[in-house]
Amino acid sequence: MTACRSPFPRTGVPHGRRARCARWGPRTLARVNATDRTPADLLGSALAADPGRPLVTFYDDATGERVELSVATFANWVAKTANLLQDELSVEPGDRVALLLPAHWQTAVWLLACASVGVVADVAGDPAAADVVVSGPEPESLEAARACGGPRIALALRPLGGRFPQPPEGFADYAVEVPGQGDRFVPYAPVDPEEPALIVAGREFTGAEVVERARAQAPELGLTGPGSRVLSGLPYDTWEGLNTGLYGPLATGGSVVLCRNLDRLGDDALDKRVESERATVIAR
């Protein structure tokens, strides 16, 4: 069960919050497009509303890495990855992409790229049943991914999206393949929001269900609209982790501080991060 809490008392306004909310807009859902039906729609609305604001900030407390992506930068990675899927890997709506990846900013990119093309993102899914598999650098993940009979992509998950020193045999290196892809993406066929879009922990969701559940559960997570900022240490292998660490903030005009290996961070250091990142909700 998620332990969500506000780092601030119920009364009073912490120093700096008023200025932050003025910068990111009023704490209201008015700026979120109610007609959005897919996760890709949500990203498009966020891009139209405020492309320069932070969307995903990523920490890896095993390596000390910190990366911050604005809506525009994140959307650019999504567009390039969607073009890779559609043009280079030849996927079609309804195909299944197994994502053998941890909670990471690049995983978030792949989830939205799959939604943009209309393929099913199968988180920790069976590679043998997938049309494409995307693996992290861990040997056990790469070994499992070899069961896929289709294209196999490997992510080094190095700082700044770096390449493998030597790509794993039988895999294309994502960091080599994606930079040359186009910065704009248009699907060959419109994405149907009523078709399957996500499988996580054995449960299948349509694109519309992802959006509807993210919006409906936002109050439970403390997401009150633009300006809400979640610091999440939850893994991406459950709906709870995906919603807290991606879909919920995206659906409400908020942002996420995604922390990998958060258990390595002491309480004092966590408190400092919450303050420096101006997180309004903590989930760990």
C-alpha positions in Angstrom: 0.0 0.0 0.0 1.3 3.4 -0.9 2.3 5.7 2.0 1.4 9.1 0.6 1.8 12.1 2.8 2.2 15.8 2.4 5.6 17.1 3.6 3.8 20.3 4.8 1.3 20.9 7.6 -2.3 21.2 6.8 -2.3 24.8 7.8 0.0 27.6 6.6 1.9 28.0 3.3 5.6 26.9 3.3 8.1 29.4 2.2 8.4 29.5 -1.6 5.1 27.7 -2.4 3.3 30.9 -3.3 5.9 31.8 -5.8 6.0 28.3 -7.3 2.3 28.2 -7.8 2.3 31.6 -9.5 5.0 30.3 -11.9 3.2 27.0 -12.7 -0.3 28.4 -12.8 -3.3 28.2 -10.3 -3.9 25.0 -8.4 -6.9 24.0 -10.5 -7.8 21.3 -13.0 -9.1 24.0 -15.4 -5.9 23.7 -17.6 -6.3 20.0 -18.0 -8.2 19.1 -21.2 -11.3 17.1 -20.3 -11.5 15.7 -23.8 -8.2 13.8 -23.5 -8.9 10.1 -24.0 -5.4 8.5 -24.1 -2.1 9.1 -22.2 -0.7 10.5 -25.5 -3.6 13.1 -25.5 -2.6 14.1 -21.9 1.0 14.7 -23.0 -0.2 16.7 -26.0 -2.3 18.9 -23.7 0.5 19.4 -21.3 2.8 20.4 -24.2 0.2 22.9 -25.5 -0.4 24.4 -22.0 3.2 25.0 -20.7 6.0 23.2 -22.6 8.7 24.7 -20.4 7.6 23.5 -17.0 9.2 20.5 -15.3 7.4 17.2 -15.9 9.8 14.4 -14.9 12.7 14.8 -12.5 14.7 11.6 -12.0 17.1 10.5 -9.3 19.1 7.3 -9.0 20.4 7.1 -5.5 22.8 4.3 -6.4 24.7 6.5 -8.9 24.0 10.0 -7.8 22.3 10.8 -11.2 19.8 13.6 -11.5 18.0 14.5 -14.7 15.2 17.0 -15.1 13.0 16.9 -18.2 10.6 19.7 -19.1 7.3 18.8 -20.9 8.9 19.8 -24.2 12.1 17.7 -23.7 10.1 14.7 -22.5 7.7 15.0 -25.4 10.6 15.1 -27.8 12.0 11.9 -26.4 8.5 10.3 -26.7 8.2 11.5 -30.4 11.6 10.0 -31.3 10.8 6.7 -29.6 7.4 6.5 -31.2 9.0 7.1 -34.6 11.5 4.3 -33.8 8.6 2.0 -32.9 6.5 2.8 -36.0 9.1 3.3 -38.7 12.1 1.2 -37.7 10.5 -1.6 -35.7 7.3 -1.7 -37.9 4.9 -2.1 -35.0 1.2 -1.7 -35.6 -1.7 -0.8 -33.3 -2.5 -3.8 -31.1 1.0 -5.2 -31.1 2.5 -5.9 -27.7 5.8 -4.4 -26.4 7.2 -6.1 -23.3 9.0 -3.5 -21.1 11.5 -5.2 -18.8 12.5 -1.9 -17.2 12.7 -0.3 -13.7 11.1 2.9 -12.7 13.2 5.3 -14.8 12.6 8.4 -16.9 13.3 6.4 -20.0 10.7 3.9 -19.0 8.2 6.7 -18.8 9.2 7.7 -22.3 8.6 4.2 -23.6 5.2 4.1 -21.9 4.0 7.3 -23.6 5.6 6.3 -26.9 3.6 3.0 -26.9 0.5 5.0 -26.2 1.3 7.4 -29.1 1.6 4.5 -31.6 -1.3 2.5 -30.2 0.6 -0.5 -29.2 0.2 -2.3 -25.8 2.8 -1.6 -23.2 3.2 -4.8 -21.3 5.1 -3.9 -18.1 7.3 -6.9 -17.0 5.4 -8.9 -19.6 6.4 -12.3 -21.1 8.9 -11.6 -23.9 7.9 -14.8 -25.7 4.4 -13.4 -26.2 5.6 -10.0 -27.3 6.2 -8.5 -30.7 9.0 -6.3 -29.4 10.9 -6.4 -26.1 12.7 -3.6 -24.4 15.2 -4.5 -21.7 17.3 -2.8 -19.1 21.0 -3.7 -18.8 20.7 -6.3 -16.0 22.0 -9.7 -17.2 18.8 -11.5 -16.0 16.6 -9.1 -17.9 18.6 -9.4 -21.1 18.5 -13.2 -20.8 14.7 -13.2 -20.4 14.3 -10.8 -23.3 16.0 -13.3 -25.7 12.8 -15.3 -25.7 11.2 -12.6 -27.9 11.2 -13.6 -31.6 10.8 -10.0 -32.7 13.1 -6.9 -32.4 15.0 -6.6 -29.1 16.0 -3.2 -27.8 18.4 -2.7 -24.8 18.7 0.4 -22.6 21.9 1.0 -20.8 20.1 3.4 -18.4 23.4 5.3 -18.1 23.4 9.0 -17.0 22.1 11.4 -19.8 20.8 8.5 -21.8 24.3 7.2 -22.6 25.2 4.2 -24.8 26.5 0.8 -23.9 30.2 0.5 -24.2 29.4 -2.6 -26.2 25.8 -3.4 -27.1 24.5 -6.8 -25.8 24.6 -9.4 -28.5 21.3 -9.7 -30.3 20.0 -6.2 -29.2 19.9 -2.8 -30.7 21.2 0.0 -28.4 18.4 2.4 -27.8 20.8 5.3 -27.3 22.3 4.7 -30.7 19.0 4.2 -32.6 16.8 7.0 -31.1 18.8 10.2 -31.7 18.3 10.1 -35.5 14.6 9.7 -35.3 12.2 12.6 -36.1 11.3 15.2 -33.5 7.6 15.1 -34.5 5.4 12.0 -34.5 2.1 11.3 -36.4 0.6 7.8 -36.1 -0.2 6.1 -39.4 -3.6 5.2 -37.9 -5.6 7.1 -35.2 -5.2 5.6 -31.8 -8.4 4.1 -30.5 -8.9 5.0 -26.8 -11.1 1.9 -26.3 -8.4 -0.5 -27.4 -5.9 -2.1 -24.9 -3.0 0.2 -24.1 -1.4 -1.1 -20.9 -0.8 -4.4 -19.1 0.6 -4.2 -15.6 0.5 -6.9 -12.9 -1.6 -9.1 -15.2 -4.3 -6.5 -15.6 -5.2 -4.9 -19.0 -6.3 -1.3 -19.4 -7.5 0.6 -22.4 -6.1 4.1 -23.1 -9.4 5.6 -21.9 -9.3 3.5 -18.7 -5.7 4.7 -17.9 -6.8 8.4 -18.2 -10.1 7.9 -16.3 -8.5 6.0 -13.4 -5.6 8.5 -13.2 -8.1 11.4 -12.9 -10.4 9.6 -10.5 -7.6 8.6 -8.2 -5.8 12.0 -8.2 -7.5 13.2 -5.0 -6.4 10.1 -3.2 -2.8 10.8 -4.2 -3.0 14.5 -3.1 -2.9 15.7 -6.7 -4.9 18.9 -6.7 -3.9 20.2 -10.2 -1.1 22.2 -11.7 1.6 22.8 -9.1 1.2 19.4 -7.5 4.5 17.6 -7.4 4.9 14.0 -6.3 8.1 12.5 -5.1 7.8 8.8 -5.8 10.0 5.9 -4.9 7.5 3.3 -6.0 8.4 0.7 -8.6 6.7 0.7 -12.0 5.5 -2.9 -11.8 2.0 -2.1 -10.4 -0.8 0.3 -11.4 -0.2 2.1 -8.1 3.5 2.8 -9.0 2.7 3.8 -12.6 -0.2 6.1 -11.6 1.8 7.8 -8.8 5.0 8.0 -10.8 3.6 9.1 -14.2 -0.1 9.0 -15.2 -1.5 10.8 -12.2 0.7 13.8 -12.4 0.3 13.9 -16.2 -3.5 13.7 -15.9 -3.7 16.7 -13.5 -1.1 19.1 -14.8 1.4 18.1 -12.1 4.9 16.8 -12.1 6.9 13.9 -10.6 10.2 13.4 -8.9 10.9 9.8 -9.7 13.5 8.2 -7.4 15.2 4.9 -8.0 17.0 3.2 -5.1 15.3 5.6 -2.7 16.0 3.2 0.1 19.6 4.2 0.0 18.7 7.8 1.0 18.7 8.7 4.7 15.8 10.5 6.3 17.7 13.8 6.5 18.7 13.7 2.9 15.1 12.8 1.9 13.8 15.8 3.8 16.3 18.1 2.0 15.3 16.6 -1.4 11.6 17.2 -0.6 12.4 20.8 0.2 14.7 21.4 -2.7 12.3 19.8 -5.2 9.3 21.5 -3.6 7.4 18.2 -3.5 3.9 18.4 -2.3 3.3 14.6 -1.9 5.6 11.7 -1.0 5.0 8.1 -2.0 7.4 5.4 -1.0 
